[in-house]
């Protein structure tokens, strides 16, 4: 976990981890050399969803992205999450669905079905 500019956020209730998110800040040569933040792995335990956990994780990451001078924040979410509320959460947090994403899995054993 010793990756520079990587933050791992953990939401806890008592002594139980109930949610996580990660954010990587990447320098840029464009955009006036302002960095871009990438948020991934926003996951909340099913029994703690719809209680504001993910929103708190996002709010913390976004505050740190602003503090780091990022021009933009990118967040990828699989199409299958359109029906489970994740996309509504991202929309409510100010994100706009605007790009077509592409992935290439280099290990055929890890390709999701």
N, C-alpha and C positions, 0 to 999 in steps of 0.2 A: 504494500500500500504506500510505498515511498515515492509516489509520482508527484513531481512538482506541479503546482497549480491545480491539483485535484482535491476537491473537498467532498467528504462523505458526511451526510447529515443523517442522524438517527433520532427518531421520535420515540420517547419512552413514556410509558404509563406505569408508575411505580418502578419496579426493577425489570420490566418486560419491554423489549424493543417491539414497537408496533408499526413502525414505518421507516423507510429509508429513501434517500435520494442521493444522487451524485452530480457534481458539477465540475467540469474541466474548463479552465480559462486558457484560451489559445491566443497567442500574439498574432497580429495581422500586419501585412505590408500594405494593404489597402485600407480604406475607411479611415484615413488620417492616422494610420498605425494604432487605432484603438482596438483592443482585444474583443474577441467574441467568446461568449460562454455557451457551453453545451450541457444541457441537463438531460440525464438519462436515469433509468432504473428507479423511477418513482413507484414505490410499492408500499401498500398498506395492508396489514393483516385483515382478512375478510371480516373478522368480528369487531374491527375498529374503523371500518369505512363509514363514510358519510358523517363523520364527527369533527371534521376540520383538520385532521392530521396531515393530509397531503397538502392542503392549503398552507398550513404553517411551515411545512418543509419548503414549499415553493417560495413563500414570502421571505424566508431566511436566505435562500439561495439568490433570489432576485435582489435583495438588499446588498448582498456581498458582491454581486455582479455590478451593481451601480457603483459601489464603493471602489471597485477595481477599475472603473472607467470604461467598462464594456459599452460598445455601441449597440450591440444586439445580443439576444439570447436565443439559441435554437434548442428546440425540444422535439424529439421524435416520439411518436406514439403509433403503435400498430393500428391498422384499420379496424381490427376486431374490438378495440376499446371504444369505438364510437357508440356502442350500445350499452356499455357498463357505467357510463357517467364520467369517465376520464376526460373525454374531449370537452364535455360541458365545464369541467373544472378548469381546464387549460384556457378555454374561452373566457370564463369568468375572471381568471387571473390576468387577462389582457393579451393572451397569445392569439394570433390570427393564423388559421390554416391557409397557407399560401404556396406551398411548394410540393412537388412530387418527389418523393424520396426513393433512393435505390440502395439495395444492400447486396453484398456478395459474401456468402458464407464460405470460408476457406476450408472448413472441416465438414465434410458431408455428414458426419454423425451428429452435428449440432444444428442442422437445419430444422426449424420448427415445422410442424405439420399444419 
